[in-house]
Amino acid sequence: MKNAWQSKLTAFDAELVKMVESVTDKPCEPKNGGNHFFFEADYGNHANEPDYILAIWDAIEGRTGKRLISMKDDPERHALLVRVKFYKDGCPDAAFVPKIEQE
């Protein structure tokens, strides 16, 4: 069963999570941050590849746009720490994104 905050996630957010999992080969689990959600993009398998890490960074930044609150590299954890605002009034463009079942 979904938590109430998970109903604020849109199809774009689900696509973001799937993209991060695809490029990192690690699970990506968004968590509630109140007016935003946050997650770690674990790049441990590619810690010695700065171009790969930058590509993940650019992909997240491109997917989130103005909703990106912050993204920080934590080299000790081999992860990008990402915070993203929820859409305030739903997602008007979501009709153009395939519907993805969210857990």
C-alpha positions as CSV (number, residue, x, y, z in Angstrom):
1,M,0.0,0.0,0.0
2,K,1.2,3.5,-0.9
3,N,2.0,6.1,1.7
4,A,0.2,9.4,1.2
5,W,3.3,11.2,0.0
6,Q,3.9,8.6,-2.7
7,S,0.7,9.7,-4.4
8,K,2.5,13.0,-5.1
9,L,4.9,11.2,-7.3
10,T,4.2,11.6,-11.0
11,A,4.9,9.5,-14.1
12,F,8.0,11.7,-14.6
13,D,9.2,10.9,-11.1
14,A,8.8,7.2,-11.8
15,E,10.7,7.5,-15.1
16,L,13.5,9.4,-13.2
17,V,13.8,6.5,-10.7
18,K,13.8,3.9,-13.4
19,M,16.5,5.9,-15.4
20,V,18.7,6.2,-12.3
21,E,18.4,2.5,-11.6
22,S,19.2,1.8,-15.3
23,V,22.4,3.8,-15.4
24,T,23.7,2.9,-11.9
25,D,22.6,-0.8,-11.9
26,K,21.6,-0.1,-8.2
27,P,18.2,0.3,-6.6
28,C,16.9,3.8,-6.3
29,E,14.3,4.4,-3.5
30,P,12.7,7.8,-3.2
31,K,11.9,8.9,0.3
32,N,9.6,11.6,1.7
33,G,11.1,15.0,2.6
34,G,7.9,16.9,3.3
35,N,7.5,19.2,0.3
36,H,10.0,17.2,-1.8
37,F,11.4,13.7,-2.2
38,F,15.0,12.6,-2.1
39,F,17.1,9.7,-3.1
40,E,20.6,8.5,-3.6
41,A,22.0,7.7,-7.0
42,D,24.6,5.1,-6.0
43,Y,27.5,5.1,-8.5
44,G,29.8,2.7,-6.5
45,N,30.3,0.5,-9.6
46,H,31.8,3.5,-11.4
47,A,33.5,5.5,-8.6
48,N,36.7,5.9,-10.6
49,E,35.0,7.2,-13.7
50,P,34.3,10.9,-13.3
51,D,32.8,11.2,-16.8
52,Y,30.3,8.5,-15.9
53,I,29.4,10.3,-12.7
54,L,29.0,13.6,-14.6
55,A,26.7,11.8,-17.1
56,I,24.5,10.6,-14.2
57,W,24.5,14.2,-12.8
58,D,23.5,15.7,-16.1
59,A,20.8,13.1,-16.7
60,I,19.2,13.8,-13.3
61,E,19.5,17.6,-13.8
62,G,17.9,17.3,-17.2
63,R,15.0,15.2,-16.0
64,T,14.2,17.4,-13.0
65,G,14.7,20.9,-14.4
66,K,13.5,23.6,-12.1
67,R,12.2,21.1,-9.5
68,L,15.7,20.2,-8.6
69,I,16.4,21.5,-5.1
70,S,19.9,20.2,-4.7
71,M,22.3,17.5,-5.8
72,K,25.6,16.8,-4.0
73,D,28.3,14.3,-4.6
74,D,29.2,12.3,-1.5
75,P,32.4,10.5,-2.6
76,E,32.7,8.6,0.7
77,R,29.3,6.9,0.0
78,H,29.9,6.8,-3.8
79,A,26.5,8.4,-4.3
80,L,24.8,11.6,-5.6
81,L,22.4,12.9,-3.0
82,V,19.4,14.4,-4.8
83,R,16.4,16.4,-3.5
84,V,13.5,17.2,-5.9
85,K,10.3,19.3,-5.3
86,F,6.9,17.7,-5.8
87,Y,4.7,19.2,-8.5
88,K,2.4,21.5,-6.7
89,D,-0.7,21.1,-8.9
90,G,-0.1,17.7,-10.5
91,C,1.8,17.3,-13.7
92,P,0.2,18.9,-16.7
93,D,2.5,17.2,-19.2
94,A,2.1,13.7,-17.6
95,A,-0.3,12.8,-20.4
96,F,2.7,12.6,-22.7
97,V,4.5,10.1,-20.6
98,P,3.6,6.4,-20.5
99,K,1.7,5.5,-17.3
100,I,4.0,3.5,-15.0
101,E,2.8,1.6,-12.1
102,Q,4.4,2.9,-9.0
103,E,5.1,0.7,-6.0
